[in-house]
């Protein structure tokens, strides 16, 4: 019998300010009260998101370069 392999954990990102803590966990956005960490809202995220930010100068270069067919 093969060893048990757990599925990979979903990616997590956390941001906070004086009032709220925001957690992106997999495809869910969670909002917590910063004072008591009570869950306030849970919102499913839809669609594809870029893995790295697209900088304005890269976006401009991509527009200037003609697309080539593959």
N, C-alpha and C positions, 0 to 999 in steps of 0.2 A: 504494500500500500504506500503511495507517495506521501511525503510529508505535507501537512496542511500549510498552504500559503495564503495569507490574508490579502485581500484586494488592496491596491494602493489607496492611501488616504487622499481625499480631495484637496486641491490647493486652498490655502487660507491666506487672507490679508486682513489686517486690523488697522483701524485709524480711530483716533479719539480726540475730543476737545473737552472743555469744561462741563458740557452738558450731556454729551452722548458718546457711546462707543459703537463703532460700526465694524461689522465683521462680514467679509465675503467668504463664504464657505461653499466650495463647489459652485453650484449655480444659484445659491441663495444669498440675499443681502439681509443681514440681521441688524436691528437697531436696539441698543440697550441704554437704559438710564445710567449715566456715569456714577451717580451717587450710590445706587443699590444694586446695579447690574440686572435690574428687572427687564425682561424682554418686552419691548414696546411694539415693534413691527417686524414682520418677516415677509420679504418680497422675493418671488422667484425671478431670476434674471434669464432673459431669453436671447438667443442669437449667439453669434461668434464674436469673441473679443480678441483684439491683437495681443500677442504675448509680450511685445515690447512697444513702448510709445513711439509714435511716428512724429519725428521732429519737423517743424514747419519748413526748414531748408531742404529736408529730404523729400517732403511732399512736393515742393516747388520743382526740384530736380526731376522727379518722376513725371511731372506734367510736361516738362520741356523735352524729355527724351521720347522719341517715337517708340511705340510698342512693336516688337518683332513677333512674327508668327512662329509657332513651334512646329 
